[in-house]
């Protein structure tokens, strides 16, 4: 405020502060701003830049070969038939097995030539083997008819053995051999029991 203005107003002149009188020296202070959005812009530029390869929908998995299903079915039936023949022959050999054969067969004697009672191991073997064969045939094919070939083949094999004579004139399965009669009955019932359980479960045709 000048002296003339002070005399007119009646107030003494006020002194100005040094900060107000001295002009500002140096460049003005710059406001610090955080570079927001730079990382997102760089990520967007790297993902969608001109050099980025276009990504399409994922490739669907290749379907399995359609020929495996019939091939597995045929293989299951063939294996069950071969297993029926092998186990059926073993059951015929085990029919005359006696308690003394466990010692005599090591000396070269035939089965049934030993002493002691007939064990009947062929009965247990027929029941277990036939049930497992039926389970394998139906399980690999998924069809009810797969039980028929091994069942029919086993029955024919037992009938053939019952009507066939050995070189000594004896039947392979004699009418007086109670083990053979029970084995035929139990082996056939083993197939029948599995067929009945299969019907109750409702296996697809």
Order of alpha helices (4+ residues) and beta strands (2+ residues): alpha-alpha-alpha-alpha-alpha-alpha-alpha-alpha
